[in-house]
């Protein structure tokens, strides 16, 4: 049995019941959301009339896919021995909305160029948003018994989220070469996974095997449709990112006068 939150009966929660490949998939989803989202941020910085559209697309990609969907996929591997596990769909949806809104707020705060006070404020908002997203997500867990939160692992989880968010935003704004971009999205994906696993370690499960099976939904029944919708939704910003440079080039071409250039008078 893998390490996890300790049960009252001395058993441990298995965070990786479906195998470690699920964590790899979760990090991959987070990195994919980060790649698309940060590409949208780049185009938002270059755009005037469509800046908000680009930032909303970035928030959906980074928050909806890179944080919420990645975390929800990781939660599929959670098993609580001795109890049926169900999930509150309302809290899962609230976690998704929280994630998207806080990412959008952070992107609006940091602006187009690197300024330290705005960077720190945006990193704090984004980090706390990631932390709240995780706790709303794992707070949706319902078992035969009760679930409590241990304070210190929760504080550590929030600190990891804030540090990860601030570092990722700084790297993105300060370092523009390709390897830095790659490092930024990898940092984002690994940081989201670390925040989730630390948050999960803060939970303490007290099992009552005589209690009735809780209400709610099976997580797979909820997450799988959202997984399909989320990946399909990424096709919109991906298409926009691919088309946008061609549009800029087209406008530049049209603006240039046709025909031979006038010769200077002698």
Beta strands, then each sheet from edge to edge (+ up, - down):
strand 1: 86-87
strand 2: 141-142
strand 3: 145-149
strand 4: 203-207
sheet 1: 1+ 2-
sheet 2: 3+ 4-
end
